[in-house]
Amino acid sequence: MRAVARELRWVQPHWNHRKYELRDGDSTIARLEHRGSWKPMVYIILDQEELTIRGHGGLRPYIQILRGDQEIARYEQTGKNKNHITFMTGRRFLWKRTGFWSATYDFKAPDNDVLMTFKTAPRLFRSEAIVTLSAGSEKYPEQRILMAFGMYLLHAAAQVGMMAVAGAG
């Protein structure tokens, strides 16, 4: 029997909280939370594990995913459509927009297969997204972290877009 793609949904349960849940039907698989007002931090919650997302600026900006103080992955943007996340295991995944005007992004595996696709699903006063997992994505242990980090990257892209529109006005 051939495995089929699976569709999950990121939802924002409360319009005025920056907390998101990845749902498979009625069950919550992961959460993404922005905490703090002055210098907000972003957290990925998987079951009882909490990971921190921390950005670093400078000449070569990057984003870390931390388990406590230990870096488990690093995301770098090295050029147009050359955005990748490298896990400390050495495995690397490419984050790429599917088209110039598209609001759809993919994570691609080292063998160039699409693991998962993210598409924004706007609702009034809420940020939501559809995640489509490819049939072979479950073979990667990083799958759940990628599903949560992809939502973080969607939000980051949306914020950059809003700042560009505000600056043009």
C-alpha positions in Angstrom: 0.0 0.0 0.0 1.4 3.4 -1.0 1.7 6.1 1.7 -0.3 9.3 1.0 0.3 12.9 1.8 -1.2 14.3 5.0 -2.6 17.7 5.6 -2.3 19.5 9.0 -3.5 23.0 10.0 -1.8 25.7 12.0 -4.4 27.7 13.9 -4.4 30.7 16.1 -6.9 29.9 18.9 -7.2 33.5 20.2 -7.0 36.4 17.8 -5.2 38.6 20.3 -2.5 36.1 21.4 0.6 35.2 19.5 0.2 31.5 20.2 -0.4 28.9 17.5 -1.3 25.2 17.5 -0.5 22.6 14.8 -3.6 20.4 14.6 -4.2 17.0 13.1 -8.0 16.8 13.4 -8.8 17.5 17.1 -5.3 16.6 18.4 -2.5 19.2 18.9 0.9 18.1 17.6 3.0 21.2 18.3 2.7 24.8 19.5 4.5 28.0 18.6 4.4 30.8 21.2 5.7 34.3 21.2 6.3 35.4 24.8 7.2 38.8 26.2 6.5 42.4 25.2 9.7 44.3 25.4 12.0 41.7 23.8 9.8 38.8 22.8 11.2 35.2 22.6 9.7 32.5 20.4 9.3 28.9 21.6 8.4 25.6 20.0 6.6 23.2 22.2 6.6 19.5 21.2 4.8 17.3 23.8 6.7 18.3 27.0 9.8 19.6 25.3 10.3 23.3 24.9 12.8 24.7 22.3 13.9 28.3 21.9 14.2 30.2 18.7 16.9 32.9 18.9 18.0 35.2 16.1 21.5 36.7 15.7 22.3 39.7 13.6 25.5 41.1 12.2 27.2 40.6 8.9 26.0 36.9 8.6 22.7 36.7 10.4 21.3 33.4 11.4 18.7 31.8 13.6 19.3 29.2 16.2 17.0 26.5 17.6 18.1 25.7 21.1 17.3 22.9 23.6 18.3 24.7 26.8 21.6 26.3 26.0 22.5 23.7 23.3 22.1 24.6 19.7 20.3 21.8 17.8 19.8 23.6 14.5 20.9 26.7 12.7 19.0 28.5 9.9 20.9 30.7 7.5 19.9 32.8 4.5 22.8 32.9 2.1 21.1 34.4 -0.9 17.9 34.4 -2.9 16.2 31.0 -2.4 19.3 29.6 -0.6 17.8 29.4 2.8 18.6 26.3 4.7 18.4 24.8 8.2 21.2 22.6 9.3 20.8 20.3 12.2 23.7 19.4 14.4 23.5 15.9 13.0 24.7 17.3 9.7 21.4 17.0 7.9 20.4 20.1 5.9 17.0 21.1 4.6 16.2 23.9 2.1 13.4 26.4 2.7 12.1 27.8 -0.6 9.2 29.9 -1.8 7.5 28.0 -4.6 7.0 31.0 -6.9 7.8 34.8 -6.9 4.3 35.9 -6.0 3.4 32.8 -4.1 2.6 32.6 -0.4 3.6 28.9 -0.5 6.9 27.6 0.8 8.5 24.1 0.9 11.1 22.4 3.0 13.2 20.1 0.7 15.2 17.2 1.9 18.9 16.7 1.0 17.8 14.5 -1.9 15.7 17.4 -3.2 12.4 15.8 -2.4 9.7 18.1 -1.0 9.1 17.1 2.6 6.4 19.5 3.4 4.6 22.5 1.9 3.3 25.5 3.9 0.5 27.7 2.6 -1.0 30.6 4.5 -4.7 30.4 5.1 -5.8 33.9 6.2 -8.7 34.3 8.5 -10.2 37.5 9.8 -7.8 38.8 12.6 -5.9 35.5 12.7 -2.8 33.9 11.1 -3.2 30.4 10.0 -1.6 28.0 7.6 -2.0 24.6 6.0 0.9 22.1 6.1 1.0 19.3 3.6 3.4 16.5 4.5 4.7 14.3 1.8 4.5 10.6 2.1 8.2 10.1 2.8 8.5 12.9 5.4 8.1 10.7 8.4 11.5 9.1 7.8 13.2 12.2 9.0 13.4 12.6 12.8 13.5 16.4 12.3 10.0 16.5 10.8 8.2 17.9 13.9 10.7 20.6 14.5 10.6 21.6 10.8 6.8 21.8 10.9 7.0 24.3 13.8 9.9 26.2 12.4 8.2 26.6 9.1 5.3 28.4 10.8 7.9 30.7 12.4 9.4 31.4 9.0 6.0 32.1 7.5 5.4 34.8 10.2 8.9 36.3 9.7 8.2 36.6 5.9 4.8 38.2 6.6 6.4 40.7 9.0 9.1 41.6 6.4 6.3 42.1 3.8 4.3 44.4 6.1 7.4 46.5 6.9 8.1 46.9 3.2 4.5 48.0 2.6 4.6 50.4 5.5 7.9 51.9 4.3 6.6 52.4 0.8 3.6 54.4 2.0 
